[in-house]
């Protein structure tokens, strides 16, 4: 039998229509694509600049990595689009609870899947040339870099840490780790 489309859902006292949920999902997919592209481009640019400074100074002089504060400043300078959930006063967690109420709705779930599995924007040829050992090595390196980013963040005064949004922290960490991987 055909699924009955739920007209609205409520979480934490907020009621959203099915159309609003579809709109939020579509806009989130769009924003996620822009953020991914902009952060990747900035990471490549900063990694390249760091590489050029290394070679000008004549070799393997280890440059100090960008601090969390410097990285966050660079992210803010990108002037990335606002997360659609913020416009509705929703957290990712509360939105996920809303989505659970639509698990039988194929259209809602299909768009939600795009958030979980965004289209790859990398170089497929380059990706195909990377073997499993290299992928594991890169992932271990990324974990190590992420631990350094977290340590740097935790060393900031508590009032400074509280001034960042969750998404701002996530995007900054992504930038800093990406620079290291480049």
VENNOR-V184080 format. One record per residue. N is the residue number from 1. SS is DSSP state (H for helix, E for strand, L for the rest). PHI is phi in degrees with one decimal (NA if undefined). Layout:
BEGIN
n=[N N]
ss=[SS SS]
phi=[PHI PHI]
END
This chain:
BEGIN
n=[1 2 3 4 5 6 7 8 9 10 11 12 13 14 15 16 17 18 19 20 21 22 23 24 25 26 27 28 29 30 31 32 33 34 35 36 37 38 39 40 41 42 43 44 45 46 47 48 49 50 51 52 53 54 55 56 57 58 59 60 61 62 63 64 65 66 67 68 69 70 71 72 73 74 75 76 77 78 79 80 81 82 83 84 85 86 87 88 89 90 91 92 93 94 95 96 97 98 99 100 101 102 103 104 105 106 107 108 109 110 111 112 113 114 115 116 117 118 119 120 121 122 123 124 125 126 127 128 129 130 131 132 133 134 135 136 137 138 139 140 141 142 143 144 145 146 147 148 149 150 151 152 153 154 155 156 157 158 159 160 161 162 163 164 165 166 167 168 169 170 171 172 173 174 175 176 177 178 179 180 181 182]
ss=[L L L L L L L E E E E L L E E E E H H H H H H H H H H H H H H H H H H H H H H H H H H H H H H H H H H H H H H H L L L L L L L L L L L H H H H H H H H H H L L L L L L H H H H L L L L H H H H H H H H H L L L L L H H H H H H H H H H H L L L L L L L H H H H H L L L H H H H H H H H H H H H H H H H H H H H H H H L L L H H H H H L L L H H H H H H H H H H H H H H H H L]
phi=[NA -67.6 -68.8 -86.1 -77.3 -79.2 -71.3 -158.0 -142.5 -128.5 -145.9 48.8 77.7 -103.4 -109.5 -122.4 -75.9 -57.6 -62.1 -64.1 -64.9 -61.3 -64.4 -60.9 -60.7 -62.5 -68.2 -65.4 -60.4 -62.7 -63.1 -58.9 -62.5 -64.0 -59.3 -57.2 -64.3 -65.8 -66.8 -62.2 -63.7 -65.5 -60.8 -61.2 -61.7 -66.6 -64.3 -64.6 -59.0 -65.7 -64.6 -65.3 -65.3 -62.3 -70.0 -67.2 -82.5 82.6 136.5 -90.5 -65.8 -74.9 -81.7 -69.2 -65.3 -60.7 -76.7 -59.7 -61.6 -63.9 -62.5 -64.4 -62.1 -64.5 -64.5 -62.3 -64.0 -68.4 51.5 -67.8 -63.2 -70.6 -66.3 -56.9 -59.9 -61.2 -62.2 -100.9 66.0 -108.7 -91.9 -59.3 -62.5 -68.5 -67.4 -61.6 -63.4 -61.8 -62.5 -58.8 -72.7 -117.0 -62.6 -90.5 -92.4 -60.4 -65.5 -62.5 -66.0 -63.7 -72.0 -61.1 -60.4 -61.4 -70.6 -76.0 -130.5 -65.1 -62.4 -67.5 -115.7 -81.2 -89.4 -60.1 -65.3 -64.0 -62.7 -65.0 -82.3 -92.8 -83.1 -59.0 -59.4 -65.7 -61.7 -63.5 -60.9 -63.6 -64.4 -63.7 -60.7 -64.0 -61.5 -60.7 -63.9 -63.3 -64.6 -65.2 -61.8 -61.3 -60.3 -60.8 -62.1 -66.8 -79.8 -73.0 -58.9 -57.2 -65.9 -69.1 -57.9 -70.7 -79.1 -88.2 -80.6 -59.1 -65.8 -62.9 -65.1 -60.7 -68.5 -64.1 -61.2 -59.5 -61.2 -63.6 -68.5 -61.7 -59.0 -64.2 -69.5 -57.2]
END
